[in-house]
Amino acid sequence: MNAGRARCRLVVRGVVQGVGFRPFVYSTAAELALTGSVSNDSCGVIIDIEGAPGALAEFAARLRHRPPPLAVVESVERTDLPVRGGTGFHIAGTTRGSGRTLASPDVAICADCARELADPADRRYRHPFVNCTNCGPRFTIIASLPYDRDRTSMADFAMCERCSREYHDPADRRFHAQPIACPDCGPTLSYSGPGDPITEARKLLRDGGILAVKGIGGYHLACAADNQDAVARLRARKRRGDKPFAVMVADLAAAQAITRVDAAAAAVLCSPQRPIVLLPRAIRPDAAQDRQSAEASARSASASGTLPVSDTRPASDTRPASDTLPGSGSGTLPGAGTLPGAGSGTLPGAGSLAVAPGVAPGNPDLGVMIAYTPLHLLLFGLPGDPPGPQVLVMTSANLGGEPICYTDDDAAQRLPELADAVLGHDRRILVPCDDSVVRLVGGTELPIRRSRGYAPLPLALPMSATPALAVGAEVKNTCAVADGRYAWLSQHIGDMDDLATLRAFEGAEQHLEELTGVRPAQLAVDAHPGYRSSAWARRSADGRPVHTVQHHHAHLAAVMGEHGLPATATITGIAFDGTGFGPDGAVWGGEVLSAGYKGFRRLAHLAYVPLAGGDAAVQRPYRMALAHLWSAGIDWTPSIPAVAACPPAERRVLAHQLETGLGCVPTSSMGRLFDAVSSLAGVRHVVDYEAQAAIELEGRARDIDPGAAYRFPITDPDDTGVARIDPAPVIAAVVADQAAGAGPGLIGARFHAAVAALIVDLARRFGEPGAPIALSGGVFQNALLLARADRGLRAAGFEVLTHHRVPPNDGGLAFGQLLVAGAQ
C-alpha cells in the first residue's frame, strides 16, 4: 500500500517561530496531498512528512525558496524515515528539544489588520491591539523560547472563545498568533484622566499638550509637531538641548508632505520594520542663502589660494553630489501604501504640512517614521474622526541620557514631570526597545541605530565562533553574543554614563543569553581603560578570558564580517570617527589600517593635534578649531569666527595648555577635524549633542558645487612605516576662504570634497587595484561624504565595503569585537 511513497523528517532552522510558518507548512502539505505533522521545538520547526517523492521535493523547495514573508530560513536538514502510511496533516504542540531557534523582531501592523481596525463591521474595529501572524509585537513580549503564548506577556490574558477558534484554525490568519486578542479578551487601554482614552488623548494633543504613550518597546512622549510652544516645552522637560526629535505620520502621503521621499525611501518607510528614516526636508530655509553665497564666492575663488581638484566621479556622471541622497531623484511614490489615518487619504504635495522649527533646529533632515501600531493609527484618527495633528513628535519618554522607560512602575515614577497625561495599557513590555534609525545613501540603507524591527535577528559569521560575549563601547552601546556561525546584536542600549543605563545593559545582556541559549566562554572589550562596559565585563568574567580589542580594529572587523570576508582575509580599511583609544595612548580617529580579524597594522593617520581639556573640546568645537590653528601656525585673529567664539579668558588658558601640554592628549580624530571646520566656517561653536557641528556642516554643504576644493598632503612613511595626513593646508584654506567672504555652505562643500578625495588618495597609496577598501566609523554616517567617497573609489577601480546591516558608529562595535576575539 506504500508503493511510490516516501517519508522524511525536515528540521527547519532560522526565524521560523511567530511568523506563520506552521500554517504555511500545513496549507502547503494539504495542497500537495502530503500527510504528517509539524511542530515547534527549541531548535526550530520539525516536520514529519510523507507522500509522493515528487510532491516531497516540491514541498522542500517551497520551504527553502518561498517561505512566509517574515520568515528567515537558515537551513533545512532532511532525514529519510521508513514509510508508515496515514492520512491527513496536523499541527502538533511544542516540544522541548535541544538546539536553538531564532526569535522574530517586532513587526509593524500589516495592511489586513489596518483594514480591520478601520472597518466598522469588523469585530476588531478600533481595537488598539489588533494583530495577526504577519504583524505585531514579538521580541518585546518574549520571556524565553520556544515562542509560545505562555512564554510571553500575553500569558496574562485568557483567550475568548472566538479568539481561541481563530488561534487553533490552521486556515486562519491568526493561527498560533501568540499576541492574538480582541476587545472581549485582550489588553485594555487606560488614560490618566476621565473619558475615553483615545478621544481624550487626541484632544490633549490637539490642544498642545504632551502625551506619554505606551508603545511596543517602551513609552514615547508625543506632541503636535506644528505647535512650537508644545515642542519647546517638551524639549525643556526632557533637557534635550538642540538634539532633533523624530516625528511620526500616519502614512506615506504625510511623509511626502514634509520630506523628500524617493522610491527607496518609501520602501524603507513602509517596510515591516518601520524605522525612523532620516530624510531631507521638503523645504530648507537656508538652502537658497547658501547657494547664493556659493555662487558669489565661486567668482573670487582664486583669492583663497585653493587649487582646483578633479571630481572623483567618472566623466560620464554629471550629476551634483546631492543626487545620491534620498528624494533627489525621480521615482517618488505618490501616496502609495496609504494606511487609514489622518482622517483622509492623499495629502497635498511636499511642504504642505507644517513642522515647528524647534523639532530639529539647524538640521537639514527630519527623522520620520510611519505609524507602526494600531494605537498609533488611532491617535492620528480614522476616517470620520475630528481633526487632529497630522504630524506628531514621537520621542522616547526619558530625560536626555537616560534609558527608555518601559515598565509601568518606572513610568509612574518618571513620567509625571515629563507628560501632561499618560495613555497606557496593561500588556507588559518585557524587553525595552527603542526605535531604529536609518538613512539612505545611493538608495541603500545605512543603519544609524539598529533596534526595533531588526533586533534580535542574527548576523551570520564568516567563521565558527566559540561562545562569546562582546560588551561594545561607551556611547551608542549595544552588546552581542556569538556561538557557531551566528552572532546576535542586542537592541540599542545607549550611553553608559549612569547607573540606570548600566542596569539596562545588564538586563539586555541577560535576556540576550536567555533568548539565544548562548553561554559565553570568553568576553571581548574595548581597549579604552576607562570604559564602564569594559569594567563591567572584567567584574563579571568569573575566570573567563577577557580579550581587549582596539576600537578601530573592531570597526573594520565589523564591516568585514558583515560582508562575509573569510577568516584569512586582509583589507585596507579607513576608520574615521571621533574617539578611539590607541595603543600609543593617543586618541585615534583618522586611521588607515591594514586589517584582518587577527590583527592590524597602522598605515597612516591624520597628524596629531592637541586635544585640550578632553570633553570640553568635544562640547565646544571652537577649542578644537583653535588647536588646529595653533598646530598649523596660524594666528588667532579675532576675525576668525572660532576665535571670536572663544571667551578671552578661556583663550588665554587654552593657549597656556597648548604651549605647555597641560591637560592635552594628542588626537588624530577626523570627527574632531569636522568639528573644527564647522566652527571655523561659523556654523557651530558649541554643541548640545554628539556630532551636531558636523551634521550642521554637512547640511549647509548639500547642493553646493564646491568648484575648487582643498587638498590634504600625505607624507611618506616614517621609520615606523606610518604616513601622516597633514590637515594644516586645509585649515589655512578654510580660514582664507572665510576671510574672502565664502559662505559656510561653500566652505563645507569644499571640505567634504577634500575628505572624499583624501579617501581616494589613501586607497591609491595603500590599497591594491581592484581590491576592497573598507569604510567604517561614525564619520561615515555622513551621507554627503559617504556618497562622494563611494563614487570616487569605484571610479578608481576599487571594491567598496560599507555598512548595511550594522551601524558604522559604535552601535556596531560589539559585532567587530566578537569577530576579533573569535580569531585569537
C-alpha positions in Angstrom: 0.0 0.0 0.0 3.0 2.3 0.4 4.4 1.8 -3.1 5.5 5.1 -4.7 5.6 6.9 -1.3 8.5 8.3 0.7 8.7 9.8 4.2 11.3 12.2 5.8 11.9 14.4 8.7 12.7 18.0 8.0 14.3 20.3 10.6 14.0 24.0 9.6 16.2 26.5 11.4 16.1 30.3 11.3 13.4 32.8 12.1 10.6 30.3 11.9 8.5 30.8 15.0 5.9 33.6 15.4 6.0 34.2 11.6 3.2 32.0 10.3 5.5 29.1 9.4 3.4 26.2 10.7 0.2 27.4 8.9 2.3 27.8 5.8 3.6 24.2 6.2 0.0 22.9 6.9 -1.5 24.6 3.8 1.4 23.6 1.5 1.2 20.0 2.7 -2.5 19.9 2.1 -2.1 21.4 -1.4 0.4 18.7 -2.3 -1.6 15.9 -0.7 1.1 15.1 1.8 0.5 13.6 5.3 2.2 14.0 8.6 2.7 16.7 11.2 4.6 19.9 12.1 5.7 21.1 15.5 8.0 23.7 17.1 10.8 22.9 19.4 13.8 24.9 20.7 15.9 24.2 17.6 13.2 25.3 15.1 10.4 23.7 13.2 10.2 19.9 13.0 8.2 18.4 10.0 7.4 14.7 9.7 6.0 14.4 6.2 5.1 11.6 3.8 3.8 11.3 0.2 4.8 11.0 -3.4 8.5 11.7 -3.9 7.8 14.5 -6.4 5.4 16.2 -4.0 8.0 15.9 -1.2 10.7 17.5 -3.4 8.3 20.4 -4.3 7.4 20.8 -0.6 11.1 21.1 0.4 11.8 23.6 -2.4 8.9 25.8 -1.2 10.3 25.7 2.3 13.6 27.0 1.1 12.7 29.4 -1.6 9.1 30.6 -0.9 8.6 30.7 2.9 6.2 33.2 4.6 7.2 36.9 4.2 8.5 37.3 7.8 10.4 34.0 7.9 14.2 33.7 7.5 15.1 30.1 6.6 18.8 29.5 7.5 18.9 25.7 6.9 16.7 22.7 6.1 18.0 19.3 7.3 16.5 16.1 5.9 16.5 12.7 7.4 14.8 9.8 5.5 12.4 7.7 7.5 10.5 4.4 6.9 7.1 4.9 5.3 4.3 4.3 7.8 1.1 5.4 6.0 -1.6 7.5 7.4 -4.0 10.2 6.4 -4.2 14.0 7.0 -1.8 16.5 8.2 -1.9 18.0 11.7 -0.1 20.7 13.7 1.3 19.3 16.9 2.3 21.2 20.0 5.7 22.4 21.1 8.4 20.0 22.3 11.4 20.8 24.4 14.3 19.5 22.4 17.9 20.6 22.4 19.1 23.2 20.0 18.4 26.8 19.2 15.7 28.7 17.3 15.7 32.4 16.3 13.3 35.0 17.7 11.5 37.4 15.5 11.7 41.1 15.8 8.6 43.2 16.4 6.7 43.8 13.2 4.7 46.8 12.1 0.9 46.5 11.7 0.0 44.8 8.4 -2.4 46.1 5.8 -5.0 43.4 6.7 -5.1 44.4 10.3 -5.1 48.1 9.4 -8.2 47.4 7.3 -9.9 45.6 10.2 -9.1 48.4 12.6 -10.9 50.9 10.3 -13.9 48.6 9.4 -17.0 49.3 11.5 -18.3 45.9 10.6 -15.3 44.1 11.9 -15.2 42.8 15.5 -11.8 44.3 15.9 -12.9 47.8 14.8 -10.9 50.4 16.7 -9.2 47.6 18.8 -5.8 49.1 19.8 -4.1 45.7 19.9 -5.2 44.1 16.6 -2.5 41.8 15.2 -2.1 38.5 13.4 0.6 36.0 12.4 2.1 38.6 10.0 2.4 41.6 12.4 2.5 42.7 16.0 4.9 42.5 19.0 7.4 39.6 19.2 10.8 40.4 20.7 9.5 42.8 23.3 6.9 40.4 24.8 9.1 37.2 24.8 10.4 35.9 28.1 12.0 32.8 26.6 11.9 30.5 23.6 10.2 28.5 22.2 7.8 31.3 21.2 4.5 30.1 22.8 1.9 32.3 24.4 2.7 31.0 27.9 6.3 32.3 27.5 5.2 35.8 26.6 3.4 38.7 28.4 0.2 37.6 26.6 0.0 34.8 29.1 -1.7 37.3 31.3 -4.8 37.3 29.0 -7.0 34.2 28.5 -8.4 33.9 25.0 -12.1 34.2 24.5 -13.9 31.5 22.6 -13.8 33.3 19.2 -10.1 34.1 19.5 -9.4 30.6 20.5 -11.1 29.3 17.4 -9.0 31.6 15.2 -5.8 30.6 17.1 -6.4 26.9 16.6 -7.6 27.1 13.0 -4.7 26.4 10.6 -6.6 28.1 7.8 -7.0 31.4 9.8 -4.6 34.3 9.5 -4.3 34.3 13.3 -3.4 30.6 13.7 -0.9 30.4 16.6 -0.5 34.2 16.6 0.6 34.4 20.2 -0.4 38.1 20.8 -4.0 37.4 19.4 -6.6 39.5 21.2 -9.9 41.2 20.7 -12.0 43.7 22.7 -13.5 40.9 24.6 -10.4 39.3 26.0 -7.3 41.3 25.2 -5.3 44.1 26.8 -7.2 47.4 27.5 -6.2 51.0 27.3 -6.0 53.4 30.2 -5.8 57.1 30.5 -4.7 59.3 33.4 -7.9 61.3 33.3 -11.6 60.7 32.8 -13.3 59.9 29.5 -12.5 57.6 26.5 -8.7 57.1 26.4 -8.2 57.7 22.6 -10.7 60.6 22.5 -9.1 62.4 25.4 -5.5 61.7 24.2 -6.3 63.1 20.8 -7.9 66.2 22.4 -4.8 66.7 24.6 -2.5 66.6 21.6 -4.8 68.9 19.6 -4.8 71.4 22.5 -1.0 71.5 22.7 -0.4 69.0 25.5 2.4 66.5 25.9 1.2 62.9 26.0 3.1 59.8 27.2 2.1 56.8 25.0 2.9 53.2 25.9 4.1 51.5 22.8 5.7 48.2 21.8 9.2 48.6 23.3 8.6 51.5 25.8 6.9 54.8 26.4 7.0 57.7 23.9 6.4 61.3 24.6 4.2 62.9 21.9 3.1 66.4 21.0 1.8 68.1 17.9 4.8 68.8 15.7 3.4 72.0 14.3 3.0 73.6 17.7 6.2 75.4 18.6 5.2 76.1 22.2 4.4 72.4 22.8 7.7 71.3 21.2 9.7 73.9 23.3 8.0 72.6 26.5 8.8 69.0 25.6 12.4 69.9 24.8 12.8 71.7 28.1 11.2 68.9 30.1 13.5 66.3 28.5 16.5 68.6 28.9 17.4 67.7 25.4 19.1 70.9 24.1 19.0 71.1 20.3 19.1 67.4 19.6 16.5 66.7 16.9 13.2 65.0 17.7 11.8 62.3 15.4 8.3 62.7 14.0 5.6 60.2 13.2 3.0 60.4 10.5 0.0 58.2 9.7 1.0 57.2 6.2 3.4 57.7 3.2 1.4 60.7 1.9 2.0 62.6 5.1 5.7 61.7 5.0 5.9 63.0 1.4 4.3 66.3 2.6 7.2 67.1 4.9 10.2 65.4 3.4 11.7 64.5 0.0 10.8 60.8 -0.4 12.1 58.8 -3.4 11.2 55.1 -4.2 14.0 53.7 -2.0 13.0 55.8 1.0 9.3 54.9 0.5 10.1 51.2 0.6 12.0 51.6 3.9 9.4 53.8 5.4 6.6 51.3 4.6 8.7 48.2 5.4 7.7 45.8 8.2 10.5 47.3 10.3 9.2 50.9 10.0 12.4 52.6 11.3 12.9 56.3 11.7 14.3 57.4 8.3 16.5 60.5 8.1 15.2 62.4 5.0 15.8 65.8 3.5 13.2 68.3 4.5 10.7 69.3 1.8 11.6 72.9 2.4 15.1 74.0 3.6 15.1 77.6 4.8 18.9 78.0 4.5 19.3 76.4 1.1 18.8 79.5 -1.1 21.1 81.6 1.1 23.9 79.1 0.9 23.6 78.6 -2.8 23.7 82.4 -3.4 26.8 82.7 -1.2 28.4 79.8 -3.1 27.8 81.4 -6.5 29.2 84.7 -5.3 32.2 83.1 -3.7 33.0 81.0 -6.8 33.7 84.1 -8.8 36.5 85.0 -6.4 37.7 81.5 -5.5 41.3 82.3 -6.5 41.5 84.7 -3.6 41.6 81.8 -1.2 44.6 80.2 -2.8 42.9 76.9 -3.2 43.7 74.6 -6.1 41.1 73.0 -8.4 40.5 69.4 -7.8 39.4 66.8 -10.2 36.0 65.4 -9.4 36.3 61.9 -8.1 33.3 60.8 -10.2 33.6 59.2 -13.7 33.4 61.7 -16.5 30.0 60.3 -17.6 28.5 61.2 -14.3 27.4 64.8 -14.5 25.0 64.8 -11.5 25.6 67.0 -8.5 26.6 65.1 -5.4 23.2 65.5 -3.8 21.7 63.2 -6.4 22.7 60.2 -4.3 20.6 61.5 -1.3 17.1 60.3 -0.8 14.5 62.5 -2.5 16.8 63.9 -5.1 15.9 61.7 -8.0 12.8 60.7 -9.7 10.6 57.8 -8.8 8.8 59.4 -5.9 5.8 57.3 -5.0 2.6 59.4 -4.9 0.8 58.3 -1.8 1.4 54.6 -2.4 0.6 52.3 0.5 -1.6 54.8 2.4 -2.9 53.4 5.6 -6.0 54.6 7.4 -5.2 57.6 9.5 -5.2 61.4 9.5 -8.9 61.2 8.7 -8.3 61.4 4.9 -6.4 59.9 2.0 -3.8 61.6 -0.1 -2.4 64.9 1.3 -1.2 67.9 -0.6 2.3 68.0 -2.0 5.7 68.5 -0.5 6.0 71.2 2.1 2.2 71.3 2.7 2.3 70.2 6.4 4.0 72.4 9.0 6.8 71.2 11.3 7.8 73.7 14.0 11.4 75.0 13.8 12.1 73.5 17.3 11.6 69.9 16.1 15.0 69.7 14.6 16.8 73.1 14.9 19.6 73.7 12.5 19.2 70.3 10.9 18.6 69.8 7.2 16.9 66.4 7.7 13.9 65.2 9.6 13.7 61.8 11.2 10.4 60.4 10.0 8.6 57.2 10.8 5.2 55.9 9.7 2.8 54.7 12.4 3.6 51.1 13.2 1.0 50.0 15.8 -2.8 50.2 15.7 -2.7 52.5 18.7 -0.6 55.0 16.7 -3.2 54.9 13.9 -6.0 55.6 16.4 -4.1 58.6 17.7 -4.0 60.1 14.2 -7.7 59.3 13.8 -9.7 57.1 11.5 -12.0 58.4 8.7 -14.7 60.5 10.2 -12.9 61.4 13.4 -12.5 65.0 14.4 -9.3 66.7 13.0 -6.1 66.2 14.9 -2.4 66.7 14.5 -1.2 65.1 11.3 2.5 65.1 12.4 3.5 64.1 15.9 6.8 64.5 17.6 7.5 60.9 18.9 10.5 60.6 21.2 11.4 58.2 24.0 10.0 59.0 27.4 13.1 59.7 29.4 15.4 62.5 30.3 18.3 63.1 28.0 20.9 60.4 28.5 18.6 58.0 30.4 17.5 54.6 29.2 14.0 54.3 27.8 11.1 54.0 30.3 9.2 50.7 29.7 7.7 49.3 32.9 4.5 50.7 34.4 6.1 51.1 37.8 9.0 53.1 36.3 6.5 55.2 34.3 4.7 56.1 37.5 7.9 57.5 38.9 9.4 59.2 35.8 6.6 60.4 33.6 4.7 62.9 35.9 7.4 65.5 35.3 7.6 64.8 31.6 4.0 64.4 30.4 0.6 66.1 30.9 -1.2 62.8 30.6 -0.4 59.1 30.1 -2.1 56.8 27.5 -1.2 53.3 28.7 -2.3 49.7 28.6 -2.0 46.5 30.6 0.1 44.4 28.2 3.5 44.2 29.9 6.6 45.1 27.9 9.3 42.5 28.9 12.2 44.0 26.8 12.8 47.7 26.2 13.5 48.5 22.6 14.0 52.0 21.0 13.0 52.9 17.5 15.6 52.1 14.9 17.1 54.8 12.8 18.4 54.5 9.2 19.4 56.8 6.3 19.8 56.1 2.7 22.9 56.6 0.6 22.7 55.8 -3.1 19.3 54.1 -2.5 20.8 51.7 0.1 20.1 51.5 3.8 22.8 52.8 6.1 21.9 51.8 9.7 22.4 54.5 12.3 20.7 52.7 15.2 19.7 49.0 15.0 16.9 48.3 17.4 13.1 47.8 16.9 12.3 45.8 13.8 15.8 44.4 13.4 16.9 43.1 16.9 17.3 40.3 17.7 17.8 38.9 14.1 21.1 37.1 13.9 24.1 38.1 11.8 25.9 35.3 10.0 29.6 34.8 10.9 32.2 34.1 8.3 33.8 31.5 10.7 32.7 29.4 13.5 32.9 31.1 16.9 33.4 29.9 20.4 30.5 31.1 22.7 31.4 34.7 23.4 30.0 38.0 24.7 31.2 41.4 23.5 30.2 44.4 25.5 30.6 47.2 22.9 31.7 50.8 23.6 30.8 53.6 25.9 28.4 55.5 23.6 25.6 54.1 21.5 26.2 50.9 23.3 25.0 47.5 22.2 26.2 44.1 23.4 26.4 40.9 21.4 26.8 37.2 21.8 28.0 34.6 19.3 28.1 30.8 19.0 28.9 28.7 16.0 28.1 30.6 12.8 25.8 33.2 14.4 26.1 36.5 16.3 23.2 38.3 18.0 23.4 42.0 18.5 21.2 43.5 21.2 18.8 46.3 20.8 20.2 49.9 21.3 21.1 50.4 24.9 22.6 54.0 24.9 25.4 55.9 26.5 27.0 54.1 29.5 27.3 57.2 31.7 25.0 56.4 34.6 23.8 53.6 36.8 20.3 53.3 35.1 22.0 52.7 31.7 24.3 50.1 33.3 21.3 48.3 34.7 19.6 48.4 31.3 22.8 46.9 29.8 22.8 44.1 32.3 19.1 43.4 31.6 19.7 43.3 27.8 22.7 41.1 28.1 20.9 38.6 30.4 17.8 38.5 28.1 20.0 38.0 25.0 21.7 35.0 26.6 18.3 33.6 27.6 16.8 34.1 24.2 19.8 32.6 22.3 20.9 30.0 24.7 24.5 31.2 24.4 26.6 30.7 27.4 29.7 32.8 26.8 33.1 31.2 27.4 35.0 34.4 26.7 34.4 38.1 26.7 35.6 40.9 24.4 36.0 44.6 25.4 37.2 47.9 24.0 40.9 48.8 24.7 39.9 52.1 26.4 40.9 51.7 30.1 38.1 53.9 31.4 35.0 52.4 29.6 32.3 51.3 32.0 31.3 48.5 29.7 34.8 47.1 29.9 34.9 47.4 33.7 31.6 45.6 33.9 33.0 42.7 31.7 36.1 42.3 33.9 34.0 42.3 37.1 31.7 39.7 35.5 34.3 37.5 33.8 34.4 35.0 36.7 37.6 33.4 35.4 36.7 33.6 31.8 39.3 35.1 29.4 38.7 38.8 28.5 40.0 39.9 25.1 40.9 43.6 24.6 40.1 44.8 21.1 41.4 48.1 19.7 38.5 50.4 18.8 39.2 50.9 15.1 40.2 47.3 14.5 36.7 46.4 15.8 35.1 48.9 13.4 36.8 47.4 10.4 36.3 43.8 11.5 32.6 44.6 11.8 32.3 45.7 8.1 34.5 42.8 7.0 32.2 40.3 8.9 29.1 42.0 7.5 30.3 41.3 4.0 31.3 37.7 4.9 35.0 38.0 4.3 36.8 34.8 5.2 39.0 34.2 8.3 42.2 34.7 6.3 41.2 38.0 4.6 43.1 41.2 4.9 41.8 44.6 3.7 42.9 48.2 3.6 40.5 50.0 5.9 39.8 53.6 6.6 38.3 54.2 10.1 37.2 57.8 10.6 35.4 58.7 13.9 35.6 60.9 17.0 37.3 58.9 19.6 39.1 55.6 19.9 41.9 54.7 22.3 45.2 54.0 20.5 47.9 51.6 21.7 50.3 54.7 21.9 47.9 56.3 24.4 46.7 58.9 21.9 43.1 59.4 20.9 42.8 57.9 17.4 40.1 58.6 14.9 41.6 59.3 11.4 43.1 55.9 10.7 44.2 53.9 7.7 44.8 50.2 8.7 45.8 47.0 7.0 43.4 44.8 8.9 42.4 41.2 9.3 40.4 39.6 12.0 43.5 38.5 13.9 45.3 41.9 13.9 46.0 45.1 12.2 48.9 47.4 11.1 48.7 51.2 11.1 49.5 52.6 7.6 48.6 56.2 8.0 46.7 58.6 10.2 45.7 62.2 10.5 48.6 64.1 12.0 48.2 64.6 15.8 47.0 67.8 17.2 46.4 68.5 20.9 43.0 67.7 22.4 42.9 70.2 25.3 40.5 69.5 28.1 39.0 66.2 26.9 35.2 66.5 26.9 35.5 70.4 26.9 37.0 70.2 23.4 34.2 67.9 22.2 31.4 70.1 23.6 33.0 73.4 22.4 34.2 72.9 18.8 35.9 76.3 18.9 38.5 74.8 21.2 39.3 72.2 18.5 39.4 74.9 15.9 41.9 76.9 17.9 44.0 73.8 18.5 44.2 73.2 14.7 45.0 76.8 14.1 47.8 76.6 16.7 49.2 73.3 15.1 49.1 74.9 11.7 50.9 78.0 12.9 48.0 80.4 12.1 47.4 83.3 14.4 44.3 83.5 16.5 42.9 86.5 14.6 39.6 87.8 16.2 38.0 88.0 12.7 38.1 84.2 12.6 34.7 83.0 13.8 36.1 80.3 16.0 38.5 82.7 17.7 35.7 85.2 18.3 33.5 82.5 19.8 36.1 81.7 22.5 35.9 84.0 25.5 39.2 85.9 26.1 39.8 84.3 29.5 39.3 80.8 28.1 41.5 81.7 25.2 44.4 82.6 27.5 44.0 79.3 29.4 43.8 77.3 26.2 46.9 79.0 24.8 48.8 78.0 28.0 47.6 74.4 27.7 48.7 74.1 24.1 52.1 75.7 24.8 52.8 73.5 27.9 50.9 70.4 27.0 49.0 70.7 30.3 45.8 68.7 30.1 46.3 67.8 26.5 46.2 64.4 24.7 47.3 64.1 21.1 44.5 63.2 18.7 44.2 62.1 15.1 40.4 62.3 15.1 38.7 63.1 11.9 35.5 63.7 13.8 37.2 66.5 15.7 38.5 68.0 12.5 34.9 68.2 11.2 34.0 70.0 14.4 36.9 72.4 13.9 36.0 73.3 10.3 32.4 73.7 11.4 33.5 76.3 13.9 36.0 78.0 11.6 33.2 78.4 9.0 30.9 80.0 11.6 28.4 77.1 11.6 28.5 75.7 15.1 30.8 76.7 18.1 29.1 74.8 21.0 27.2 71.6 20.7 24.3 70.1 22.6 24.6 66.6 21.2 27.2 64.3 19.6 28.3 65.3 16.1 26.0 68.4 16.0 28.7 70.6 14.5 29.5 68.0 11.7 25.8 67.4 11.0 25.1 71.0 10.5 28.2 71.5 8.4 27.0 68.6 6.1 23.6 70.2 5.9 25.0 73.5 4.8 27.2 71.8 2.2 24.5 70.0 0.4 23.5 71.0 -3.1 26.6 73.3 -3.3 29.1 72.9 -6.1 32.5 73.1 -4.4 34.2 74.3 -7.6 37.8 74.3 -6.2 38.4 72.0 -3.3 41.0 71.8 -0.6 43.8 69.1 -0.5 45.3 67.0 2.2 49.0 66.3 1.7 50.1 62.8 2.7 53.7 62.4 3.9 56.0 59.4 3.1 56.0 56.7 5.8 58.4 57.4 8.7 60.9 54.9 10.1 57.9 53.0 11.7 56.2 52.6 8.4 53.4 55.1 9.2 52.5 58.1 7.0 50.8 61.3 8.2 47.9 63.2 6.7 48.5 66.9 7.2 45.4 68.9 7.9 47.2 72.3 8.1 46.9 73.3 4.5 43.1 72.6 4.7 42.8 74.7 7.8 44.7 77.5 6.1 42.4 77.3 3.1 39.3 77.4 5.2 40.5 80.5 7.0 41.4 82.2 3.7 38.0 81.3 2.2 36.2 82.6 5.2 38.1 85.8 5.2 37.4 86.2 1.4 33.7 86.0 2.1 33.0 82.4 1.3 29.8 81.3 3.0 29.6 78.3 5.3 27.9 76.2 2.6 30.8 76.6 0.1 33.4 76.0 2.8 31.5 72.9 3.9 31.2 71.6 0.3 34.9 72.1 -0.4 35.9 70.4 2.9 33.6 67.4 2.1 35.1 67.2 -1.3 38.6 67.3 0.1 37.9 64.5 2.6 36.4 62.3 -0.1 39.4 63.0 -2.4 41.7 62.1 0.5 40.0 58.8 0.9 40.6 58.0 -2.8 44.2 59.1 -2.5 44.7 56.9 0.5 43.2 53.9 -1.3 45.5 54.5 -4.3 48.5 54.9 -2.0 47.9 51.9 0.3 45.4 49.6 -1.5 45.8 47.2 -4.3 44.0 48.0 -7.6 40.6 46.2 -7.7 40.9 45.2 -4.0 38.3 46.0 -1.4 38.5 49.2 0.6 36.5 49.1 3.9 35.0 52.3 5.3 33.8 52.4 8.9 33.5 54.7 11.9 30.9 57.3 12.9 32.1 59.9 10.3 30.7 57.6 7.6 27.2 58.3 8.9 27.7 61.5 6.8 25.7 60.8 3.7 27.3 63.5 1.6 30.8 62.3 2.4 30.0 58.6 2.0 28.3 59.1 -1.3 31.2 61.1 -2.7 33.8 58.7 -1.3 32.0 55.6 -2.6 31.6 57.1 -6.1 35.3 58.2 -6.2 36.6 54.8 -5.0 34.5 52.9 -7.5 35.6 55.2 -10.3 39.2 54.5 -9.3 38.5 50.7 -9.7 38.2 49.7 -6.0 35.6 47.5 -4.4 33.9 49.4 -1.6 32.8 47.8 1.7 30.4 49.9 3.7 27.8 49.1 6.4 24.3 47.9 5.5 23.3 45.7 8.5 25.1 47.2 11.5 25.8 50.9 12.1 29.2 52.3 11.2 29.2 54.1 14.6 29.9 52.5 17.9 26.5 50.7 17.8 28.1 48.1 15.5 31.3 47.8 17.6 30.3 44.7 19.6 29.9 42.7 16.3 33.5 43.6 15.4 34.7 42.8 18.9 33.2 39.3 18.6 35.0 38.6 15.3 38.4 39.8 16.6 38.1 37.8 19.8 37.0 34.7 17.9 40.0 34.9 15.7 42.6 34.9 18.5 
